[in-house]
Structure formats: C-alpha cells, structure tokens
C-alpha cells in the first residue's frame, strides 16, 4: 500500500474516532490533514488504484456522515440559542414589573 493511501486510511480512521466522541477541535485539524492526504494521493503514482478508490469512497462516506452530524448539531445549538434568548427576554420582562 502506498504511503498516501495509508495516510488516507489513518486520517480517515482518526476522523471517524473524533466524530464518535464529537471532538470538534480534533475534527477541524483532521479535516485539514484529510484534505492534504487526498491532494497527495491525487499526485502520487499508485500501483493499486482499486485500494485508492476504496479508501477515497470510505472517506467520502465518512464526510457525508460528518456533514449530517454537523447539521444536526447546528440545529440543536440553534434551538438552545432560541430558548436562551426567550429566557433572557422573559427575565427582562419580569424585571420591569419588580
């Protein structure tokens, strides 16, 4: 296995682990590493294109999952922000009458 394909596999695995624990800081760093690994894989001569294709597909599937989880987290946080804003507005109204 070429070094670029191996790096794709390693960074993809690390990204999957970070996603499982929702370690957003690590996900950001690993995203950069994955992009670099993809760039390297595209320019390196690979003997086994099937393995490269398989690793790239795995990474693509992982990114689809990552985008889905990020969208869910974004909606959850937006809901929390709405509730926080409503609570603050309620507290302001309460203070007007006390």
JONOR-V47815 format. One record per residue. OMEGA is omega as a letter, one per 20 degrees, with the letter a starting at -180 (NA if undefined). Layout:
{{OMEGA} {OMEGA}}
This chain:
{{a} {a} {a} {r} {r} {r} {r} {a} {a} {a} {r} {r} {r} {r} {r} {r} {r} {r} {r} {a} {a} {r} {a} {r} {r} {r} {r} {r} {a} {r} {r} {r} {r} {r} {r} {r} {r} {r} {r} {a} {a} {a} {a} {r} {a} {a} {a} {a} {r} {r} {r} {r} {r} {r} {r} {r} {r} {r} {r} {r} {r} {r} {r} {r} {r} {r} {r} {r} {r} {r} {r} {r} {r} {r} {r} {r} {r} {r} {r} {r} {r} {r} {r} {r} {r} {r} {r} {r} {r} {r} {r} {r} {r} {a} {r} {a} {r} {NA}}
